Amino acid sequence: MKRNKKIFISATFCLAVIILFSLAACTAQDQSSNTTEQVSSDTKGSDPNQIICKNNRFSPDSLTIKVGTTITWINEDNYMHTVTSGASPSDRTDLFDSGNLNKGETFSYTFDEAGTIDYFCIPHYSLGMIGKIIVTE
């Protein structure tokens, strides 16, 4: 009986380590076309091209901009969010992905082509944390 318990504990520990490493690998990415940084509270919301992440929502959740405009998302929640291009976790695109944004961190992306771009927060998609950028000429 003790041997089975040791095997169960060892297997559980190994599984936990594998899951942690898998999650870390999923968030690794190339940040060459976008930026993430800490922002002071006195600059939040002062730009019409900013989107606030708060209460599991993007605000505004839809924005129309011109080609060449840079949008900055700001996480104002006490927990992590992402800004990930695509319509859903199963329909992600490679256009942008902020990685994990902690409270006060920002993510910026410049939209260089016209079109409609859907995006979402990976951990809060099921709560309806989705948005849309409409880029016009």
VENQUI-V860501 format. One record per residue. N is the residue number from 1. PSI is psi in radians with two decimals (999 if undefined). NEAR is the number of other C-alpha atoms within 10 Angstrom. D_CENTER is the distance of its C-alpha to the mean C-alpha in whole Angstrom. Layout:
# VENQUI-V860501
<<N,PSI,NEAR,D_CENTER> <N,PSI,NEAR,D_CENTER>>
This chain:
# VENQUI-V860501
<<1,-0.74,5,46> <2,-0.62,7,44> <3,-0.75,8,44> <4,-0.67,9,41> <5,-0.73,10,40> <6,-0.72,11,39> <7,-0.75,11,38> <8,-0.79,12,35> <9,-0.75,12,34> <10,-0.76,12,34> <11,-0.71,12,32> <12,-0.76,12,29> <13,-0.81,12,29> <14,-0.75,12,28> <15,-0.73,12,26> <16,-0.74,12,24> <17,-0.74,11,24> <18,-0.76,12,23> <19,-0.77,12,20> <20,-0.78,12,18> <21,-0.62,11,19> <22,-0.76,11,17> <23,-0.70,10,14> <24,-0.71,10,14> <25,-0.61,10,15> <26,-0.50,10,12> <27,-0.16,13,10> <28,2.42,11,12> <29,2.94,11,12> <30,2.10,11,14> <31,0.41,12,13> <32,-0.49,6,16> <33,0.18,11,15> <34,2.97,15,12> <35,2.64,12,12> <36,2.33,18,11> <37,2.93,12,13> <38,2.45,14,15> <39,2.50,15,16> <40,2.69,8,19> <41,-0.37,9,20> <42,-0.15,7,23> <43,-0.13,8,20> <44,2.34,17,18> <45,0.09,14,19> <46,-0.08,8,21> <47,2.29,10,20> <48,-0.22,10,20> <49,0.45,16,17> <50,2.52,20,15> <51,2.24,25,12> <52,2.33,19,12> <53,1.89,26,10> <54,2.46,17,13> <55,0.69,13,14> <56,0.64,19,12> <57,2.68,21,12> <58,2.34,23,11> <59,1.99,18,14> <60,2.78,15,16> <61,-0.17,17,14> <62,2.39,14,16> <63,2.35,17,17> <64,2.24,12,20> <65,2.98,16,20> <66,2.69,14,22> <67,2.41,16,22> <68,-0.08,15,21> <69,2.44,14,19> <70,2.24,15,16> <71,2.43,19,14> <72,2.17,21,12> <73,2.41,24,9> <74,2.20,29,11> <75,1.98,29,10> <76,0.07,20,13> <77,2.83,17,13> <78,0.10,11,14> <79,2.92,14,12> <80,2.52,19,8> <81,2.90,27,5> <82,2.82,24,1> <83,1.84,26,3> <84,2.22,23,5> <85,2.48,24,9> <86,2.93,22,11> <87,-0.41,17,13> <88,2.96,17,12> <89,-0.53,16,11> <90,-0.07,7,15> <91,0.79,9,14> <92,2.61,17,12> <93,2.97,16,13> <94,0.30,8,13> <95,-0.87,13,12> <96,2.73,21,9> <97,2.06,26,6> <98,-0.34,23,5> <99,-2.96,21,5> <100,2.20,20,6> <101,2.07,23,7> <102,3.01,18,10> <103,2.28,18,12> <104,-0.17,19,13> <105,2.70,18,11> <106,2.83,24,10> <107,2.30,25,9> <108,2.54,21,11> <109,2.38,19,12> <110,2.21,14,16> <111,1.92,20,17> <112,-0.08,14,20> <113,2.56,13,21> <114,2.62,15,22> <115,-3.12,13,20> <116,2.16,13,18> <117,2.05,17,14> <118,2.62,19,12> <119,2.91,28,9> <120,2.95,27,7> <121,2.15,29,5> <122,-0.95,20,6> <123,-0.26,14,8> <124,0.28,15,9> <125,-0.77,17,10> <126,-0.29,12,14> <127,0.04,10,14> <128,0.35,12,14> <129,1.50,23,10> <130,2.77,25,10> <131,3.07,23,11> <132,2.36,19,14> <133,2.20,19,15> <134,2.01,16,18> <135,2.12,19,20> <136,2.80,15,24> <137,999,10,26>>
